[in-house]
Amino acid sequence: MWLVQSIEYAIGIGVGAASINSPDKLPLALVGAAIVVNATIVRAPLSAFRWSSPVVHRIAGLVIAVTASVVAFTVEMEVSTALVLAAAALAQGFLSVRFGHGI
């Protein structure tokens, strides 16, 4: 689980950092924050707060991935912002499905 958490931290911080130079800051900042918060609150080695179970973590990861992909393809924004959101959704969805713990 520590590997999944470290990858999620990297994805979330990367998406949040991409929001700094993006004209559409809010979607990137919200998705990056959601990914980091999801990695922070699961009961696992790299957690700051051990509030949720791995099952809830996996479901929340899938919800974040689906939401990010829906926003990337339906909300009018810059192409670069949509591509970053789509890449983050793909990476988060892959992590949640491939390395899902508890279900």
KEDREN-914058 format. One record per residue (C-alpha): residue number from 1; residue in one letter; x, y, z. Coordinates in nm, 4 decimals, padded with zeros to 6 digits. Each point is the difference from the previous one (the first is absolute). Example, Ala and Ser with C-alpha at 12.3 -4.5 7.8 and 13.67 -1.06 7.14 Angstrom:
% residues 2
1_A_01.2300_-00.4500_00.7800;
2_S_00.1370_00.3440_-00.0660;
***
This chain:
% residues 103
1_M_00.0000_00.0000_00.0000;
2_W_00.2917_00.2363_00.0577;
3_L_00.0856_-00.0154_-00.3706;
4_V_-00.3552_00.0963_-00.0983;
5_Q_00.0053_00.2873_00.2467;
6_S_00.3336_00.1330_-00.1224;
7_I_-00.1186_-00.0111_-00.3615;
8_E_-00.3237_00.1760_00.0970;
9_Y_00.1951_00.2702_00.1820;
10_A_00.2127_00.0509_-00.3127;
11_I_-00.3063_00.0162_-00.2260;
12_G_-00.1864_00.2394_00.2290;
13_I_00.2961_00.2314_00.0496;
14_G_00.0756_-00.0087_-00.3724;
15_V_-00.3555_00.0919_-00.0932;
16_G_-00.0033_00.2724_00.2639;
17_A_00.3294_00.1357_-00.1303;
18_A_-00.1390_00.0018_-00.3532;
19_S_-00.2804_00.2271_00.1209;
20_I_00.2491_00.2754_00.0771;
21_N_00.0653_00.0811_-00.3668;
22_S_-00.3392_-00.1005_-00.1342;
23_P_-00.2592_00.2588_-00.0993;
24_D_-00.2653_-00.2319_00.1488;
25_K_00.1395_-00.0488_00.3495;
26_L_-00.3032_-00.1238_00.1923;
27_P_-00.0621_-00.3426_-00.1612;
28_L_00.3651_-00.0987_00.0257;
29_A_00.0349_00.1246_00.3555;
30_L_-00.3150_-00.1819_00.1148;
31_V_00.0949_-00.3312_-00.1618;
32_G_00.3556_00.0210_00.1342;
33_A_-00.1263_00.0775_00.3488;
34_A_-00.2548_-00.2833_-00.0154;
35_I_00.2685_-00.2514_-00.0976;
36_V_00.2342_00.1135_00.2792;
37_V_-00.2790_00.0011_00.2593;
38_N_-00.1052_-00.3491_-00.1065;
39_A_00.3571_-00.1235_00.0471;
40_T_00.0316_00.1821_00.3309;
41_I_-00.3054_-00.1412_00.1777;
42_V_00.0236_-00.3744_-00.0743;
43_R_00.1285_-00.2406_00.2652;
44_A_00.3443_-00.0701_-00.1482;
45_P_00.3700_00.0640_00.0713;
46_L_00.0320_00.3471_-00.1628;
47_S_-00.3230_00.1454_00.1399;
48_A_-00.0289_00.3123_00.2062;
49_F_-00.3512_-00.0822_00.1222;
50_R_-00.1165_-00.3594_00.0132;
51_W_-00.3710_00.0579_-00.0412;
52_S_-00.1156_-00.2194_-00.2876;
53_S_00.0398_-00.3618_-00.0957;
54_P_00.1660_-00.1243_-00.3183;
55_V_-00.3445_-00.0801_-00.1427;
56_V_-00.1123_00.3611_00.0408;
57_H_00.3359_00.1136_-00.1406;
58_R_-00.0480_-00.2085_-00.3129;
59_I_-00.3569_00.1169_-00.0560;
60_A_00.1024_00.3625_00.0563;
61_G_00.2850_-00.0441_-00.2490;
62_L_-00.2413_-00.1277_-00.2618;
63_V_-00.2398_00.2881_00.0696;
64_I_00.2864_00.2494_-00.0378;
65_A_00.1081_-00.1622_-00.3278;
66_V_-00.3519_00.0001_-00.1464;
67_T_-00.0669_00.3569_00.1138;
68_A_00.3297_00.1270_-00.1427;
69_S_-00.0649_-00.1672_-00.3339;
70_V_-00.3554_00.1366_-00.0191;
71_V_00.1253_00.3509_00.0782;
72_A_00.2831_-00.0333_-00.2528;
73_F_-00.2358_-00.0901_-00.2818;
74_T_-00.3105_00.2051_00.0797;
75_V_00.1146_00.3307_00.1489;
76_E_00.1310_00.2595_-00.2411;
77_M_00.3652_00.0682_00.0839;
78_E_00.3444_00.0203_-00.1556;
79_V_00.1172_-00.3118_-00.1791;
80_S_00.3087_-00.0289_00.2218;
81_T_-00.2143_00.0062_00.3129;
82_A_-00.2327_-00.2652_-00.1393;
83_L_00.2976_-00.2199_-00.0923;
84_V_00.1475_00.0264_00.3494;
85_L_-00.3380_-00.0874_00.1530;
86_A_-00.0434_-00.2948_-00.2368;
87_A_00.3506_-00.1281_00.0799;
88_A_-00.0623_00.0352_00.3737;
89_A_-00.3330_-00.1816_-00.0338;
90_L_00.1642_-00.2811_-00.1940;
91_A_00.2816_-00.0374_00.2529;
92_Q_-00.2328_00.0156_00.3001;
93_G_-00.2425_-00.2463_-00.1551;
94_F_00.2812_-00.2403_-00.0835;
95_L_00.1327_00.0171_00.3556;
96_S_-00.3436_-00.0536_00.1489;
97_V_-00.0818_-00.2988_-00.2206;
98_R_00.3400_-00.1659_-00.0275;
99_F_00.1216_00.0496_00.3549;
100_G_-00.3397_-00.0044_00.1722;
101_H_00.0150_-00.1316_00.3522;
102_G_-00.2922_-00.1318_00.1951;
103_I_-00.2662_-00.0773_-00.2631;
***
